[in-house]
Amino acid sequence: MLPHAQHDRFGFLHIDLNSFFASVEQQLHPEYRGRPLAVVPTQADTTCCIAASYEAKALGIKTGTQVGEAKRIFPDIVLIEGDHEEYARYSKAISEAVDLVCPVAHNPSIDEMACQLIGREQEPPRARKIALEIKQSIYKNVGEALRCSIGMAPNRYLAKIASDMQKPDGLIGLLPSQLPRAIAHLELRDLPGVGAKTEVRLNAKGIRTMEQLLALDRAGMHKLWDSVWGDRLYHWLRGEETGDDGAPVASGVQKSLGHSHVMAPEFRTQEGAWAIAHKLLHKAAMRLRMEKFYSGSMAVTIRFAMTKEQAARMKTKRHFSGLTHSGWGMEARFRNCRDTLTLLEVLRGIWSRRPQGEDFQRPFFVGVTLRNLIPESEYQAELFGDPDNRAELSATMDKLNLKYGHTTLHFAGMLSARESAPTRIAFTQIPVQYGVDYM
């Protein structure tokens, strides 16, 4: 469809919750409202802020700022260890509040919702009214400290761009007749999917500004990206439709699931790391069963903190927490299974092959991932069944853990880490509630 043949209508609203984690904390703690606040993974100067309130952002403290630097900028900053289960609950409540006004079509992440408009809802005055009612519904039904910016556009890709153009508490609409000139002033990094590496690649091909990008025709965009993504982007940026409305392309069946954790200082020992790895596996195995999968391989990752002397003679990297580290990982394959006891035996086997010696005595990060997932419907049972009743044991554990909390019944190896390694949120993956817990 050509631009001049399009009607000036909005097809989508994109809701972006402003400083979400920090705003939830200010909702929970009224005494922190109006104060610079940062959410942190642990109370350590070497770690980084994972969220900052707008009061903190005004001082130059943002996501990724090292806690020590944040304290230097503003010594009285409020630092709160994140409660990711609380954030998941608030995300669900906000989605329900939006649903009262307009059905949520998609949740791209923990702090985003997308709504598709139909019929007369697409008319700009009506779309704006819906957007304002969404803001009011969140304020009334969830909390006054929670604000959102809403973008309105013909497709989802542009609606997401619009939601970032005015913060906090913004409302921006991009109509087909205004495009692409209405976005010509943006930076390349303002485009969803264009990160630092992609920007460098575009720069190397002579594209340094949005105006240069928009000047390309469709063939030029295809050549620039060397894929159909370029064709899609050409149409999206002009307010046109491509059939998927800017939605992510489905990647097929889920291939893996797992958990990782940056450990608190008291767990940065060989024994502490094992207890954390055990708990991460406990959670992953329970999720595997809840989501009706079997797994055929396990990958374990450990990162070890390095002293300056060790870093001088070893290949190291720098973690976002500020720690210089070396890393180790191993993957093991096994017959498809999903019971915790069998998976724990695999974990023990991998763990026994971790690096030993003086340079590997300070583990600070552990990750456990179950891979090669197959749906329950495709699993072929073993010829001789389950002589140790391991599946039945796991089912019994799940029944109790769903009712009373996922650490109620567990194997002894994770006892010391029972209250550690809580649920963490990857912004692109929303924790799911199983029983009384989010995982």
C-alpha positions as a Markdown table, in Angstrom:
| # | Residue | x | y | z |
|---|---|---|---|---|
| 1 | Met | 0.0 | 0.0 | 0.0 |
| 2 | Leu | 1.4 | 3.4 | -1.0 |
| 3 | Pro | 1.7 | 6.1 | 1.6 |
| 4 | His | -0.7 | 8.5 | -0.3 |
| 5 | Ala | -3.3 | 5.8 | -0.3 |
| 6 | Gln | -3.2 | 5.3 | 3.4 |
| 7 | His | -5.6 | 6.8 | 5.9 |
| 8 | Asp | -4.2 | 8.8 | 8.8 |
| 9 | Arg | -5.0 | 6.2 | 11.4 |
| 10 | Phe | -3.2 | 4.4 | 14.3 |
| 11 | Gly | -3.0 | 0.7 | 14.2 |
| 12 | Phe | -1.2 | 0.1 | 17.5 |
| 13 | Leu | -0.5 | 1.5 | 20.9 |
| 14 | His | 2.8 | 0.7 | 22.6 |
| 15 | Ile | 2.9 | 1.1 | 26.4 |
| 16 | Asp | 6.4 | 1.6 | 27.9 |
| 17 | Leu | 6.5 | 1.7 | 31.7 |
| 18 | Asn | 8.8 | 4.4 | 32.9 |
| 19 | Ser | 11.7 | 3.4 | 35.1 |
| 20 | Phe | 9.7 | 0.4 | 36.0 |
| 21 | Phe | 11.7 | -1.3 | 38.8 |
| 22 | Ala | 12.4 | 2.0 | 40.5 |
| 23 | Ser | 8.8 | 3.2 | 40.1 |
| 24 | Val | 7.5 | -0.1 | 41.7 |
| 25 | Glu | 9.8 | 0.6 | 44.7 |
| 26 | Gln | 8.5 | 4.1 | 45.0 |
| 27 | Gln | 5.0 | 2.8 | 44.9 |
| 28 | Leu | 5.8 | 0.3 | 47.6 |
| 29 | His | 7.6 | 2.9 | 49.7 |
| 30 | Pro | 6.0 | 6.3 | 49.6 |
| 31 | Glu | 8.9 | 7.7 | 51.6 |
| 32 | Tyr | 11.1 | 7.2 | 48.6 |
| 33 | Arg | 9.0 | 9.2 | 46.1 |
| 34 | Gly | 10.6 | 12.3 | 44.8 |
| 35 | Arg | 14.1 | 11.0 | 45.9 |
| 36 | Pro | 17.0 | 9.7 | 43.8 |
| 37 | Leu | 16.7 | 5.9 | 44.0 |
| 38 | Ala | 18.4 | 3.0 | 42.3 |
| 39 | Val | 17.6 | -0.7 | 42.2 |
| 40 | Val | 20.7 | -2.9 | 42.6 |
| 41 | Pro | 21.3 | -6.7 | 42.4 |
| 42 | Thr | 23.4 | -6.7 | 45.7 |
| 43 | Gln | 24.6 | -4.1 | 48.1 |
| 44 | Ala | 28.1 | -3.8 | 46.8 |
| 45 | Asp | 29.9 | -0.8 | 45.3 |
| 46 | Thr | 31.4 | -2.9 | 42.5 |
| 47 | Thr | 28.0 | -3.9 | 41.1 |
| 48 | Cys | 25.8 | -1.8 | 38.8 |
| 49 | Cys | 22.4 | -0.1 | 39.0 |
| 50 | Ile | 19.8 | -2.2 | 37.1 |
| 51 | Ala | 17.2 | 0.6 | 37.3 |
| 52 | Ala | 17.1 | 4.3 | 38.3 |
| 53 | Ser | 14.3 | 6.6 | 39.2 |
| 54 | Tyr | 13.8 | 9.8 | 37.2 |
| 55 | Glu | 15.2 | 11.8 | 40.1 |
| 56 | Ala | 18.4 | 9.7 | 39.9 |
| 57 | Lys | 18.5 | 10.0 | 36.1 |
| 58 | Ala | 18.4 | 13.8 | 36.4 |
| 59 | Leu | 21.7 | 13.6 | 38.3 |
| 60 | Gly | 23.3 | 11.3 | 35.6 |
| 61 | Ile | 22.7 | 8.0 | 37.4 |
| 62 | Lys | 21.2 | 5.5 | 35.1 |
| 63 | Thr | 21.0 | 1.8 | 34.3 |
| 64 | Gly | 24.6 | 0.4 | 34.2 |
| 65 | Thr | 26.1 | 3.1 | 36.5 |
| 66 | Gln | 28.4 | 1.5 | 39.0 |
| 67 | Val | 27.0 | 1.7 | 42.6 |
| 68 | Gly | 30.2 | 3.3 | 43.8 |
| 69 | Glu | 30.0 | 6.0 | 41.1 |
| 70 | Ala | 26.3 | 6.6 | 42.0 |
| 71 | Lys | 27.3 | 7.2 | 45.6 |
| 72 | Arg | 29.9 | 9.6 | 44.5 |
| 73 | Ile | 27.4 | 11.5 | 42.4 |
| 74 | Phe | 24.8 | 11.6 | 45.2 |
| 75 | Pro | 25.9 | 10.2 | 48.5 |
| 76 | Asp | 22.3 | 10.0 | 49.9 |
| 77 | Ile | 21.0 | 7.9 | 47.0 |
| 78 | Val | 18.5 | 5.2 | 48.1 |
| 79 | Leu | 19.8 | 1.8 | 47.1 |
| 80 | Ile | 17.3 | -1.1 | 47.1 |
| 81 | Glu | 18.0 | -4.8 | 46.3 |
| 82 | Gly | 15.6 | -5.7 | 43.5 |
| 83 | Asp | 12.5 | -7.9 | 44.3 |
| 84 | His | 11.9 | -9.4 | 41.0 |
| 85 | Glu | 8.8 | -11.4 | 42.1 |
| 86 | Glu | 7.2 | -8.1 | 43.1 |
| 87 | Tyr | 8.0 | -6.6 | 39.7 |
| 88 | Ala | 6.5 | -9.6 | 38.0 |
| 89 | Arg | 3.3 | -9.2 | 40.1 |
| 90 | Tyr | 3.1 | -5.5 | 39.2 |
| 91 | Ser | 3.7 | -6.2 | 35.5 |
| 92 | Lys | 0.7 | -8.6 | 35.6 |
| 93 | Ala | -1.4 | -6.1 | 37.5 |
| 94 | Ile | -0.6 | -3.3 | 35.0 |
| 95 | Ser | -1.4 | -5.6 | 32.0 |
| 96 | Glu | -4.8 | -6.3 | 33.6 |
| 97 | Ala | -5.4 | -2.6 | 34.1 |
| 98 | Val | -4.6 | -1.9 | 30.4 |
| 99 | Asp | -6.9 | -4.8 | 29.5 |
| 100 | Leu | -9.8 | -3.0 | 31.2 |
| 101 | Val | -9.5 | -0.3 | 28.5 |
| 102 | Cys | -8.1 | -2.1 | 25.5 |
| 103 | Pro | -7.0 | -5.8 | 25.1 |
| 104 | Val | -3.3 | -6.4 | 25.4 |
| 105 | Ala | -2.2 | -8.1 | 22.2 |
| 106 | His | 1.4 | -8.7 | 23.2 |
| 107 | Asn | 3.8 | -8.4 | 26.1 |
| 108 | Pro | 7.3 | -7.8 | 24.5 |
| 109 | Ser | 8.9 | -7.6 | 27.9 |
| 110 | Ile | 8.3 | -7.1 | 31.6 |
| 111 | Asp | 7.8 | -3.3 | 31.2 |
| 112 | Glu | 6.0 | -3.2 | 27.8 |
| 113 | Met | 2.6 | -3.9 | 26.4 |
| 114 | Ala | 1.2 | -3.6 | 22.9 |
| 115 | Cys | -2.4 | -3.1 | 22.0 |
| 116 | Gln | -3.9 | -3.4 | 18.5 |
| 117 | Leu | -6.6 | -1.0 | 17.5 |
| 118 | Ile | -9.5 | -1.9 | 15.4 |
| 119 | Gly | -12.3 | -0.1 | 13.5 |
| 120 | Arg | -13.0 | 3.4 | 14.8 |
| 121 | Glu | -10.5 | 3.0 | 17.6 |
| 122 | Gln | -7.9 | 3.7 | 14.9 |
| 123 | Glu | -9.1 | 7.3 | 14.4 |
| 124 | Pro | -6.6 | 9.6 | 16.0 |
| 125 | Pro | -9.0 | 11.3 | 18.5 |
| 126 | Arg | -10.3 | 8.0 | 19.7 |
| 127 | Ala | -6.8 | 6.4 | 19.9 |
| 128 | Arg | -5.6 | 9.3 | 22.0 |
| 129 | Lys | -8.7 | 8.9 | 24.3 |
| 130 | Ile | -7.9 | 5.2 | 24.7 |
| 131 | Ala | -4.2 | 6.0 | 25.5 |
| 132 | Leu | -5.2 | 8.6 | 28.2 |
| 133 | Glu | -7.7 | 6.1 | 29.7 |
| 134 | Ile | -4.9 | 3.5 | 29.9 |
| 135 | Lys | -2.8 | 5.9 | 31.8 |
| 136 | Gln | -5.7 | 6.7 | 34.2 |
| 137 | Ser | -6.5 | 2.9 | 34.6 |
| 138 | Ile | -2.9 | 2.2 | 35.7 |
| 139 | Tyr | -2.9 | 5.2 | 38.1 |
| 140 | Lys | -6.3 | 4.2 | 39.6 |
| 141 | Asn | -6.0 | 0.4 | 39.6 |
| 142 | Val | -2.3 | -0.2 | 40.3 |
| 143 | Gly | -0.6 | 2.9 | 41.7 |
| 144 | Glu | 0.0 | 6.6 | 41.5 |
| 145 | Ala | 3.8 | 6.2 | 41.3 |
| 146 | Leu | 3.6 | 4.2 | 38.1 |
| 147 | Arg | 3.8 | 6.1 | 34.9 |
| 148 | Cys | 4.0 | 5.1 | 31.3 |
| 149 | Ser | 4.8 | 6.6 | 27.9 |
| 150 | Ile | 2.6 | 5.5 | 25.1 |
| 151 | Gly | 3.4 | 5.6 | 21.4 |
| 152 | Met | 0.7 | 5.5 | 18.7 |
| 153 | Ala | 1.5 | 4.5 | 15.1 |
| 154 | Pro | 0.3 | 2.6 | 12.1 |
| 155 | Asn | 2.5 | -0.5 | 13.0 |
| 156 | Arg | 4.0 | -1.9 | 16.1 |
| 157 | Tyr | 7.6 | -1.1 | 15.2 |
| 158 | Leu | 6.8 | 2.6 | 14.9 |
| 159 | Ala | 4.6 | 2.6 | 18.0 |
| 160 | Lys | 7.6 | 1.3 | 20.0 |
| 161 | Ile | 9.7 | 4.1 | 18.6 |
| 162 | Ala | 7.1 | 6.7 | 19.4 |
| 163 | Ser | 6.9 | 5.4 | 23.0 |
| 164 | Asp | 10.5 | 6.3 | 23.5 |
| 165 | Met | 10.3 | 9.8 | 22.1 |
| 166 | Gln | 8.8 | 11.5 | 25.1 |
| 167 | Lys | 9.6 | 10.4 | 28.7 |
| 168 | Pro | 8.4 | 10.2 | 31.4 |
| 169 | Asp | 4.6 | 10.1 | 31.0 |
| 170 | Gly | 4.6 | 10.8 | 27.3 |
| 171 | Leu | 2.1 | 10.4 | 24.5 |
| 172 | Ile | 3.3 | 10.6 | 21.0 |
| 173 | Gly | 1.5 | 9.7 | 17.7 |
| 174 | Leu | 3.2 | 9.1 | 14.3 |
| 175 | Leu | 0.7 | 9.3 | 11.5 |
| 176 | Pro | 1.4 | 8.0 | 8.0 |
| 177 | Ser | 1.2 | 11.5 | 6.5 |
| 178 | Gln | 4.0 | 12.6 | 8.9 |
| 179 | Leu | 6.4 | 9.9 | 7.9 |
| 180 | Pro | 9.2 | 9.4 | 7.5 |
| 181 | Arg | 10.1 | 13.1 | 8.2 |
| 182 | Ala | 8.7 | 12.8 | 11.8 |
| 183 | Ile | 11.5 | 10.4 | 12.7 |
| 184 | Ala | 14.3 | 11.9 | 10.6 |
| 185 | His | 15.8 | 13.7 | 13.7 |
| 186 | Leu | 16.3 | 10.5 | 15.7 |
| 187 | Glu | 19.6 | 8.6 | 16.2 |
| 188 | Leu | 20.2 | 5.3 | 14.5 |
| 189 | Arg | 20.4 | 3.7 | 18.0 |
| 190 | Asp | 16.8 | 4.9 | 18.6 |
| 191 | Leu | 15.6 | 2.1 | 16.2 |
| 192 | Pro | 14.6 | -1.1 | 17.9 |
| 193 | Gly | 17.1 | -3.8 | 16.9 |
| 194 | Val | 20.0 | -1.3 | 16.3 |
| 195 | Gly | 22.5 | -1.8 | 19.1 |
| 196 | Ala | 26.2 | -0.7 | 19.3 |
| 197 | Lys | 27.5 | -3.4 | 17.1 |
| 198 | Thr | 24.9 | -2.8 | 14.4 |
| 199 | Glu | 25.5 | 0.9 | 14.5 |
| 200 | Val | 29.2 | 0.3 | 13.9 |
| 201 | Arg | 28.4 | -2.0 | 10.9 |
| 202 | Leu | 26.0 | 0.7 | 9.5 |
| 203 | Asn | 28.6 | 3.4 | 10.0 |
| 204 | Ala | 31.2 | 1.3 | 8.1 |
| 205 | Lys | 28.8 | 1.2 | 5.2 |
| 206 | Gly | 28.4 | 4.9 | 5.1 |
| 207 | Ile | 25.2 | 5.3 | 7.1 |
| 208 | Arg | 25.7 | 7.5 | 10.1 |
| 209 | Thr | 22.4 | 9.4 | 10.4 |
| 210 | Met | 18.7 | 8.6 | 10.2 |
| 211 | Glu | 18.4 | 10.9 | 7.2 |
| 212 | Gln | 20.9 | 8.9 | 5.3 |
| 213 | Leu | 19.1 | 5.7 | 6.2 |
| 214 | Leu | 15.7 | 7.1 | 5.2 |
| 215 | Ala | 17.1 | 8.3 | 1.9 |
| 216 | Leu | 17.7 | 4.7 | 0.8 |
| 217 | Asp | 15.1 | 3.0 | -1.4 |
| 218 | Arg | 13.9 | -0.5 | -0.7 |
| 219 | Ala | 16.6 | -2.2 | -2.7 |
| 220 | Gly | 19.2 | -0.1 | -0.9 |
| 221 | Met | 17.8 | -1.1 | 2.5 |
| 222 | His | 17.8 | -4.8 | 1.5 |
| 223 | Lys | 21.5 | -4.5 | 0.4 |
| 224 | Leu | 22.4 | -2.6 | 3.6 |
| 225 | Trp | 21.0 | -5.3 | 5.9 |
| 226 | Asp | 21.7 | -8.1 | 3.5 |
| 227 | Ser | 18.3 | -9.7 | 4.5 |
| 228 | Val | 14.6 | -9.3 | 4.3 |
| 229 | Trp | 14.9 | -7.3 | 7.5 |
| 230 | Gly | 15.9 | -4.4 | 5.3 |
| 231 | Asp | 12.8 | -4.7 | 3.2 |
| 232 | Arg | 10.6 | -4.8 | 6.3 |
| 233 | Leu | 12.3 | -1.8 | 7.9 |
| 234 | Tyr | 11.9 | 0.2 | 4.8 |
| 235 | His | 8.1 | -0.3 | 5.0 |
| 236 | Trp | 7.8 | 0.1 | 8.7 |
| 237 | Leu | 9.6 | 3.4 | 8.9 |
| 238 | Arg | 7.1 | 4.8 | 6.3 |
| 239 | Gly | 4.1 | 3.6 | 8.3 |
| 240 | Glu | 3.3 | 0.8 | 5.9 |
| 241 | Glu | 2.2 | -2.8 | 6.7 |
| 242 | Thr | 4.2 | -6.0 | 6.1 |
| 243 | Gly | 1.8 | -8.5 | 7.5 |
| 244 | Asp | 3.6 | -8.9 | 10.9 |
| 245 | Asp | 3.2 | -5.3 | 12.0 |
| 246 | Gly | 6.7 | -5.1 | 13.4 |
| 247 | Ala | 6.3 | -8.2 | 15.6 |
| 248 | Pro | 9.3 | -10.5 | 16.2 |
| 249 | Val | 9.5 | -13.4 | 13.8 |
| 250 | Ala | 8.7 | -16.6 | 15.6 |
| 251 | Ser | 11.8 | -18.7 | 16.1 |
| 252 | Gly | 10.0 | -22.0 | 16.4 |
| 253 | Val | 10.0 | -24.4 | 19.3 |
| 254 | Gln | 11.7 | -23.3 | 22.5 |
| 255 | Lys | 15.3 | -24.7 | 22.6 |
| 256 | Ser | 16.5 | -24.0 | 26.1 |
| 257 | Leu | 15.6 | -22.7 | 29.6 |
| 258 | Gly | 17.8 | -22.0 | 32.6 |
| 259 | His | 18.8 | -19.6 | 35.3 |
| 260 | Ser | 22.0 | -17.7 | 36.2 |
| 261 | His | 23.0 | -15.7 | 39.3 |
| 262 | Val | 25.7 | -13.2 | 40.4 |
| 263 | Met | 26.4 | -14.5 | 43.9 |
| 264 | Ala | 26.5 | -12.5 | 47.1 |
| 265 | Pro | 30.0 | -12.2 | 48.6 |
| 266 | Glu | 29.2 | -14.9 | 51.3 |
| 267 | Phe | 28.6 | -17.5 | 48.5 |
| 268 | Arg | 31.8 | -16.8 | 46.5 |
| 269 | Thr | 33.4 | -20.1 | 47.6 |
| 270 | Gln | 33.5 | -23.5 | 46.0 |
| 271 | Glu | 30.9 | -24.8 | 48.4 |
| 272 | Gly | 28.7 | -21.7 | 48.0 |
| 273 | Ala | 28.8 | -21.8 | 44.2 |
| 274 | Trp | 27.8 | -25.5 | 44.3 |
| 275 | Ala | 24.8 | -24.8 | 46.5 |
| 276 | Ile | 23.8 | -21.9 | 44.1 |
| 277 | Ala | 24.2 | -24.2 | 41.1 |
| 278 | His | 22.1 | -26.8 | 42.8 |
| 279 | Lys | 19.3 | -24.3 | 43.5 |
| 280 | Leu | 19.4 | -23.0 | 39.9 |
| 281 | Leu | 19.0 | -26.6 | 38.6 |
| 282 | His | 16.2 | -27.2 | 41.1 |
| 283 | Lys | 14.3 | -24.2 | 39.6 |
| 284 | Ala | 15.1 | -25.1 | 36.0 |
| 285 | Ala | 14.0 | -28.7 | 36.4 |
| 286 | Met | 10.7 | -27.7 | 37.9 |
| 287 | Arg | 10.1 | -25.2 | 35.1 |
| 288 | Leu | 11.0 | -28.0 | 32.6 |
| 289 | Arg | 8.2 | -30.1 | 33.9 |
| 290 | Met | 5.7 | -27.2 | 34.3 |
| 291 | Glu | 6.3 | -26.2 | 30.7 |
| 292 | Lys | 6.0 | -29.9 | 29.5 |
| 293 | Phe | 9.5 | -30.4 | 28.1 |
| 294 | Tyr | 12.2 | -33.0 | 28.3 |
| 295 | Ser | 15.9 | -32.0 | 28.0 |
| 296 | Gly | 18.8 | -33.7 | 26.3 |
| 297 | Ser | 21.8 | -31.6 | 27.4 |
| 298 | Met | 22.9 | -29.3 | 30.2 |
| 299 | Ala | 25.4 | -26.4 | 30.0 |
| 300 | Val | 27.1 | -25.0 | 33.1 |
| 301 | Thr | 28.9 | -21.6 | 33.2 |
| 302 | Ile | 31.1 | -20.4 | 36.0 |
| 303 | Arg | 32.9 | -17.1 | 36.2 |
| 304 | Phe | 35.8 | -16.5 | 38.6 |
| 305 | Ala | 36.9 | -13.1 | 40.0 |
| 306 | Met | 40.6 | -12.3 | 39.3 |
| 307 | Thr | 43.1 | -10.3 | 41.2 |
| 308 | Lys | 45.2 | -7.8 | 39.4 |
| 309 | Glu | 48.1 | -10.2 | 39.5 |
| 310 | Gln | 46.0 | -13.0 | 38.1 |
| 311 | Ala | 44.6 | -10.8 | 35.4 |
| 312 | Ala | 48.0 | -9.8 | 34.3 |
| 313 | Arg | 48.9 | -13.4 | 33.3 |
| 314 | Met | 45.5 | -14.7 | 32.2 |
| 315 | Lys | 42.9 | -14.0 | 29.5 |
| 316 | Thr | 40.1 | -12.1 | 31.3 |
| 317 | Lys | 37.0 | -10.1 | 30.7 |
| 318 | Arg | 35.2 | -7.4 | 32.6 |
| 319 | His | 31.8 | -8.2 | 34.0 |
| 320 | Phe | 29.0 | -5.5 | 34.2 |
| 321 | Ser | 29.4 | -5.6 | 37.9 |
| 322 | Gly | 32.9 | -4.2 | 37.5 |
| 323 | Leu | 34.7 | -7.5 | 38.4 |
| 324 | Thr | 37.6 | -8.7 | 36.2 |
| 325 | His | 37.1 | -12.4 | 35.6 |
| 326 | Ser | 37.9 | -15.5 | 33.7 |
| 327 | Gly | 35.2 | -17.9 | 32.6 |
| 328 | Trp | 34.6 | -21.6 | 32.2 |
| 329 | Gly | 31.8 | -23.6 | 30.7 |
| 330 | Met | 30.9 | -27.2 | 29.7 |
| 331 | Glu | 28.0 | -28.9 | 28.1 |
| 332 | Ala | 27.0 | -32.6 | 28.6 |
| 333 | Arg | 24.5 | -34.6 | 26.7 |
| 334 | Phe | 22.4 | -37.4 | 28.1 |
| 335 | Arg | 19.2 | -39.4 | 27.4 |
| 336 | Asn | 16.2 | -37.2 | 27.4 |
| 337 | Cys | 14.8 | -36.7 | 30.9 |
| 338 | Arg | 13.2 | -34.1 | 33.2 |
| 339 | Asp | 13.4 | -35.5 | 36.7 |
| 340 | Thr | 15.5 | -33.6 | 39.2 |
| 341 | Leu | 17.6 | -36.5 | 40.5 |
| 342 | Thr | 18.9 | -37.5 | 37.1 |
| 343 | Leu | 19.6 | -33.9 | 36.1 |
| 344 | Leu | 21.4 | -33.4 | 39.5 |
| 345 | Glu | 23.7 | -36.4 | 38.6 |
| 346 | Val | 24.5 | -34.7 | 35.3 |
| 347 | Leu | 25.3 | -31.4 | 37.2 |
| 348 | Arg | 27.6 | -33.3 | 39.6 |
| 349 | Gly | 29.5 | -34.8 | 36.7 |
| 350 | Ile | 30.0 | -31.4 | 35.0 |
| 351 | Trp | 30.9 | -29.8 | 38.3 |
| 352 | Ser | 33.6 | -32.3 | 39.0 |
| 353 | Arg | 35.4 | -31.2 | 35.8 |
| 354 | Arg | 35.5 | -27.5 | 36.7 |
| 355 | Pro | 38.9 | -25.7 | 36.8 |
| 356 | Gln | 40.8 | -26.3 | 40.1 |
| 357 | Gly | 43.8 | -24.4 | 41.6 |
| 358 | Glu | 44.6 | -21.1 | 43.0 |
| 359 | Asp | 43.3 | -19.1 | 40.1 |
| 360 | Phe | 39.8 | -20.5 | 40.4 |
| 361 | Gln | 38.9 | -20.0 | 44.1 |
| 362 | Arg | 36.6 | -17.0 | 43.8 |
| 363 | Pro | 33.6 | -18.0 | 41.7 |
| 364 | Phe | 31.0 | -15.1 | 41.6 |
| 365 | Phe | 28.7 | -16.2 | 38.8 |
| 366 | Val | 27.0 | -19.5 | 38.0 |
| 367 | Gly | 24.6 | -20.3 | 35.2 |
| 368 | Val | 22.8 | -23.6 | 34.5 |
| 369 | Thr | 20.9 | -24.1 | 31.2 |
| 370 | Leu | 18.9 | -27.1 | 30.0 |
| 371 | Arg | 19.1 | -27.4 | 26.2 |
| 372 | Asn | 17.9 | -29.5 | 23.3 |
| 373 | Leu | 14.3 | -29.4 | 24.6 |
| 374 | Ile | 11.7 | -31.6 | 23.1 |
| 375 | Pro | 7.9 | -31.3 | 23.8 |
| 376 | Glu | 6.3 | -33.8 | 26.1 |
| 377 | Ser | 4.3 | -35.1 | 23.1 |
| 378 | Glu | 7.4 | -36.1 | 21.2 |
| 379 | Tyr | 9.1 | -37.9 | 24.1 |
| 380 | Gln | 9.7 | -41.6 | 23.6 |
| 381 | Ala | 9.6 | -43.5 | 26.9 |
| 382 | Glu | 12.5 | -45.8 | 27.9 |
| 383 | Leu | 12.0 | -49.5 | 27.2 |
| 384 | Phe | 12.5 | -50.5 | 30.9 |
| 385 | Gly | 10.6 | -47.5 | 32.3 |
| 386 | Asp | 11.6 | -45.7 | 35.5 |
| 387 | Pro | 12.8 | -48.4 | 38.0 |
| 388 | Asp | 13.7 | -45.8 | 40.7 |
| 389 | Asn | 10.4 | -43.9 | 40.4 |
| 390 | Arg | 12.4 | -40.7 | 39.8 |
| 391 | Ala | 9.6 | -39.2 | 37.8 |
| 392 | Glu | 7.1 | -39.9 | 40.6 |
| 393 | Leu | 9.5 | -38.4 | 43.1 |
| 394 | Ser | 9.8 | -35.2 | 41.1 |
| 395 | Ala | 6.0 | -35.0 | 40.6 |
| 396 | Thr | 5.5 | -35.3 | 44.4 |
| 397 | Met | 8.1 | -32.5 | 45.0 |
| 398 | Asp | 6.3 | -30.3 | 42.4 |
| 399 | Lys | 2.9 | -30.8 | 44.1 |
| 400 | Leu | 4.2 | -29.6 | 47.4 |
| 401 | Asn | 6.4 | -26.9 | 46.0 |
| 402 | Leu | 3.6 | -25.4 | 43.9 |
| 403 | Lys | 1.4 | -25.3 | 47.0 |
| 404 | Tyr | 3.8 | -24.0 | 49.6 |
| 405 | Gly | 6.7 | -22.4 | 47.6 |
| 406 | His | 9.3 | -23.9 | 45.3 |
| 407 | Thr | 12.0 | -24.3 | 48.0 |
| 408 | Thr | 9.7 | -26.3 | 50.4 |
| 409 | Leu | 11.0 | -29.7 | 49.4 |
| 410 | His | 14.4 | -30.1 | 47.8 |
| 411 | Phe | 17.6 | -32.1 | 47.9 |
| 412 | Ala | 20.1 | -31.3 | 50.7 |
| 413 | Gly | 22.8 | -29.9 | 48.5 |
| 414 | Met | 21.1 | -26.6 | 48.0 |
| 415 | Leu | 20.2 | -26.1 | 51.7 |
| 416 | Ser | 22.7 | -23.3 | 52.4 |
| 417 | Ala | 21.5 | -21.5 | 49.2 |
| 418 | Arg | 17.8 | -22.0 | 49.8 |
| 419 | Glu | 17.0 | -18.3 | 50.3 |
| 420 | Ser | 19.6 | -17.1 | 47.8 |
| 421 | Ala | 19.4 | -16.9 | 43.9 |
| 422 | Pro | 15.9 | -15.4 | 43.9 |
| 423 | Thr | 14.0 | -14.9 | 40.6 |
| 424 | Arg | 15.7 | -12.4 | 38.3 |
| 425 | Ile | 14.1 | -10.7 | 35.3 |
| 426 | Ala | 15.6 | -10.6 | 31.9 |
| 427 | Phe | 13.7 | -7.7 | 30.3 |
| 428 | Thr | 12.8 | -9.8 | 27.3 |
| 429 | Gln | 11.5 | -12.7 | 29.4 |
| 430 | Ile | 8.7 | -12.3 | 31.9 |
| 431 | Pro | 8.8 | -14.7 | 34.9 |
| 432 | Val | 5.8 | -17.1 | 35.0 |
| 433 | Gln | 3.9 | -17.8 | 38.1 |
| 434 | Tyr | 3.9 | -21.5 | 39.1 |
| 435 | Gly | 1.8 | -22.1 | 42.3 |
| 436 | Val | 2.7 | -19.3 | 44.7 |
| 437 | Asp | 6.1 | -18.3 | 43.2 |
| 438 | Tyr | 7.4 | -16.6 | 40.1 |
| 439 | Met | 10.2 | -18.3 | 38.2 |
